[in-house]
């Protein structure tokens, strides 16, 4: 394929995936929110579960499809940035989507950027589509594991170590399967930095940055 044909092909592939993400976020999780609130669940618990469901069903699922469906990393990156702007807009207007957004942070925006940027950078540096999705998998499946376990145990967003154990149980096998020793080291470091946040630099960004740098350094 010529470069133009590659981009056209990948763009066509990305459109239905983009629509799928919008449907999960705007319909499925919204209805789940209404259902669980009706069952007496606390709002903060439902919102946090919804965020992790989105992590898994969109970020994780599509990351696994990237090496299979796409010929280059620029299209996934562009659509991730589009989603970042879409999720940022309600915050700018002060009209957050209550079923998965909160006024106190914009971390779902960071998730989109970290997801797309890590795939782009690693694909270009390592020329290996499967290794390029490792940080995206860590912030999708691994970080979701931390949130689900902590939410189930404490009923709120917290940085308890029990969540990091859950994350390690998910990320270390994935890292080993996709990148061997380097993947395991990246998983361990990513699990460690998940506990930290520095203002707008949240755990999504730290996980992606740390694991990206590790995989490049140990290539």
C-alpha positions in Angstrom: 0.0 0.0 0.0 1.1 3.6 -0.6 1.2 5.9 2.3 -2.0 7.6 1.3 -3.9 4.3 0.9 -2.6 3.2 4.3 -4.0 6.3 6.0 -7.3 6.1 4.2 -7.6 2.4 5.1 -6.8 3.0 8.7 -9.1 6.0 8.9 -11.9 3.9 7.6 -11.1 1.2 10.2 -11.1 3.9 13.0 -14.5 5.3 12.3 -16.6 2.3 13.5 -14.3 2.0 16.5 -14.8 5.7 17.3 -18.5 5.2 17.1 -18.3 2.2 19.4 -16.5 4.3 22.0 -19.1 7.0 21.8 -21.9 4.4 22.2 -20.2 2.9 25.3 -19.7 6.3 26.9 -22.9 8.0 26.0 -25.4 5.1 26.2 -24.3 2.0 27.9 -22.5 3.6 30.9 -25.2 6.2 31.2 -27.9 3.6 31.4 -25.8 1.6 33.9 -25.5 4.7 36.0 -29.3 5.2 36.1 -29.9 1.5 36.9 -27.4 1.4 39.8 -28.4 4.7 41.2 -32.0 3.3 41.2 -30.8 0.3 43.1 -29.4 2.5 45.8 -25.7 2.6 45.0 -23.9 5.8 46.0 -23.2 8.2 43.1 -19.4 8.3 43.6 -19.2 4.5 43.6 -21.2 4.2 40.4 -19.2 7.0 38.7 -15.9 5.3 39.6 -17.1 1.9 38.4 -18.2 3.5 35.1 -14.8 5.1 34.6 -13.1 1.7 34.9 -15.7 0.0 32.7 -14.8 2.6 30.0 -11.1 1.9 30.6 -11.6 -1.8 29.9 -14.3 -1.8 27.2 -12.9 1.0 25.1 -9.2 1.7 26.0 -8.3 -2.0 26.6 -10.4 -3.6 23.9 -9.3 -1.2 21.2 -5.7 -1.3 22.2 -5.7 -5.0 21.6 -7.1 -4.4 18.1 -4.5 -1.7 17.2 -1.7 -4.1 16.1 -4.2 -6.3 14.2 -6.2 -3.6 12.4 -3.9 -0.6 11.9 -0.9 -0.3 9.6 0.5 2.8 11.3 0.1 4.6 14.7 -0.9 8.1 13.7 -4.6 7.3 13.1 -5.1 5.8 16.6 -3.3 8.8 18.0 -5.4 11.3 16.2 -8.7 9.7 17.3 -7.4 9.5 20.8 -6.8 13.3 20.8 -10.2 13.9 19.3 -11.7 11.9 22.2 -9.6 13.9 24.6 -11.1 17.1 23.3 -14.6 15.6 23.5 -14.2 14.6 27.1 -12.6 18.0 28.0 -15.4 20.1 26.5 -18.0 19.3 29.3 -15.4 20.4 31.9 -14.8 23.7 30.0 -18.5 24.4 29.9 -19.0 23.3 33.5 -21.5 20.7 32.5 -19.8 17.4 33.4 -21.4 14.2 32.2 -22.4 13.1 35.7 -22.4 9.3 35.0 -18.6 9.2 34.5 -17.1 12.6 35.0 -16.4 14.6 38.2 -15.7 18.3 38.7 -12.5 17.7 40.7 -10.4 16.2 38.0 -10.1 15.7 34.2 -8.2 12.5 34.4 -10.3 10.9 31.6 -8.8 13.5 29.3 -5.3 12.4 30.4 -6.2 8.8 29.8 -7.0 9.5 26.1 -3.8 11.5 25.6 -1.6 9.0 27.4 -3.2 6.1 25.5 -2.6 7.6 22.1 0.7 9.2 22.7 2.3 6.1 24.2 1.2 4.0 21.2 2.6 6.5 18.8 5.9 7.0 20.5 6.6 3.3 21.1 5.5 2.3 17.6 7.9 4.8 16.1 10.8 3.9 18.4 10.5 0.2 18.6 8.8 -0.5 15.2 6.8 -3.2 17.0 3.0 -2.7 17.1 2.4 -5.2 19.9 5.0 -3.7 22.2 3.6 -0.3 21.5 0.3 -1.1 23.1 1.8 -2.2 26.5 1.4 1.2 28.3 -2.1 1.5 26.9 -3.0 -1.9 28.3 -1.5 -1.0 31.6 -3.7 2.1 32.0 -6.7 0.3 30.6 -6.7 -3.1 32.3 -4.2 -2.5 35.0 -5.5 0.8 36.3 -9.0 -0.5 36.0 -8.1 -3.4 38.3 -6.9 -1.0 41.0 -10.0 1.0 40.8 -12.5 -1.9 40.8 -10.8 -3.5 43.8 -10.4 -0.3 45.8 -14.0 0.7 45.0 -15.3 -2.6 46.1 -13.3 -2.6 49.3 -13.6 1.1 50.3 -16.4 2.5 48.3 -14.4 5.6 47.2 -11.4 6.7 45.2 -8.2 6.0 47.3 -4.6 5.0 46.7 -4.5 1.9 48.9 -1.8 -0.7 48.3 -4.4 -3.5 47.7 -5.2 -1.9 44.4 -1.6 -2.0 43.4 -1.5 -5.8 44.1 -4.5 -6.2 41.8 -2.8 -4.1 39.1 0.5 -6.1 39.4 -1.5 -9.3 39.0 -2.8 -8.0 35.7 0.1 -6.0 34.2 3.1 -8.3 35.0 1.7 -11.3 32.9 0.7 -8.9 30.1 4.1 -7.3 30.1 5.9 -10.6 30.1 3.8 -12.0 27.3 4.3 -9.0 25.0 7.9 -7.9 25.9 9.5 -10.5 28.2 11.9 -9.1 30.8 11.4 -5.5 29.6 7.7 -5.9 29.9 7.9 -7.2 33.4 10.1 -4.3 34.5 7.8 -1.8 32.9 4.8 -3.5 34.7 6.5 -3.3 38.1 7.5 0.3 37.7 4.1 1.3 36.3 2.4 -0.4 39.3 4.6 1.5 41.6 4.0 5.0 40.1 0.3 4.4 40.0 0.2 5.4 43.6 1.3 9.0 42.8 -0.4 12.1 41.4 1.0 15.6 40.9 -1.7 18.0 40.1 -2.7 17.6 36.5 -0.1 14.7 36.2 -2.2 11.8 37.2 -1.6 8.1 37.4 -2.6 7.5 33.8 0.2 9.9 32.6 2.7 8.5 35.1 2.0 4.9 34.1 2.3 5.7 30.4 5.4 7.8 30.7 7.2 5.4 33.0 6.4 2.2 31.0 7.2 3.9 27.7 10.6 5.1 28.8 11.3 1.7 30.3 10.5 -0.2 27.1 12.6 2.1 25.1 15.5 1.9 27.5 15.4 -1.9 27.6 14.7 -2.5 23.9 
